[in-house]
Amino acid sequence: MNILHIDSSPMFETSNSRKLSAMVVALLQERYPGCNILHKDLARDPPPHLTQDVYLAYRRPEAELTPQQRRERAVTDAHIEQFLASDIVVIGAPLYNLSLPTQLKAWIDRISQPGRTFRYAERGIVGLVSNVRVIVASSRGGLYSLSEEGRARDFQERYLLAALKTLGIAHIDIVRVEGVNMSADRRAEAYAKAQAAADDIVSSILASRPQWQRAALV
Ligand SMILES: Cc1cc2nc3c(=O)[nH]c(=O)nc-3n(C[C@H](O)[C@H](O)[C@H](O)COP(=O)(O)O)c2cc1C
């Protein structure tokens, strides 16, 4: 089983999303001892932001691409191939200014490409990614999930769910630590809840696999 472990926080030692994504990956590793893990650090090695060349590299016939567009196409292809080769993608996602860090948005801009991960059909966009499962490890200083008003202001989890579903991904779980900047007690409680939620998610993934695979994995 291939796991793609993505971190996107520009913070390192103090990062909550990194701590949380590592916790989820450790649980997966415990349950799937033979799994392959690829760690991708979007803060240390950010995908260059979207430009016209990035865009055109996937929308012009290959023979007409400029050298720069060819280079961009190769970078985008590498991101897409890593993504599509994964059974599970764990995304460490901090909430910054009600949204995502730009490093993570730049990665989504790379992997969202017509003909590879989605296509245009008569009824709109159709996702082409059916085999990848995603666990979002979300961290936020305040509280959002507990009220309608909070959820409406949360453009991080809502955006990630919408963007990944657009690509066809049906199984998306969210593990979150929320209110981490409010108090030490609140933070400790958030981690305890997240640990239990991650445990349930990892168990449900195992239970959803066919019996012969389960026998080989446990
Ligand atoms: C630039 C910046 C913007 C932030 N914006 C928000 C915000 O809009 N809402 C919130 O609840 N917390 C906000 N926070 C707090 C972070 O969500 C919190 O520190 C979380 O742990 C970030 O994940 P990280 O530690 O992995 O970087 C912000 C923090 C930073 C550094």
The ligand as an ORCA input file, in Angstrom:
! r2SCAN-3c Opt
* xyz 0 1
  C      -0.690     33.439      9.334
  C      -1.630     32.754     10.263
  C      -2.995     32.895     10.075
  C      -3.881     32.251     10.935
  N      -5.221     32.379     10.717
  C      -6.091     31.749     11.527
  C      -7.490     31.867     11.317
  O      -7.962     32.509     10.395
  N      -8.312     31.214     12.173
  C      -7.838     30.457     13.214
  O      -8.628     29.886     13.952
  N      -6.513     30.311     13.422
  C      -5.640     30.932     12.607
  N      -4.296     30.797     12.814
  C      -3.831     29.848     13.841
  C      -3.516     28.514     13.175
  O      -4.669     27.943     12.589
  C      -2.927     27.535     14.181
  O      -1.731     28.098     14.675
  C      -2.643     26.152     13.588
  O      -1.933     25.403     14.534
  C      -1.855     26.291     12.293
  O      -1.311     25.036     11.890
  P       0.271     24.794     11.992
  O       0.601     24.890     13.466
  O       0.471     23.423     11.453
  O       0.974     25.840     11.178
  C      -3.398     31.435     11.988
  C      -2.015     31.308     12.168
  C      -1.138     31.956     11.318
  C       0.336     31.766     11.513
*
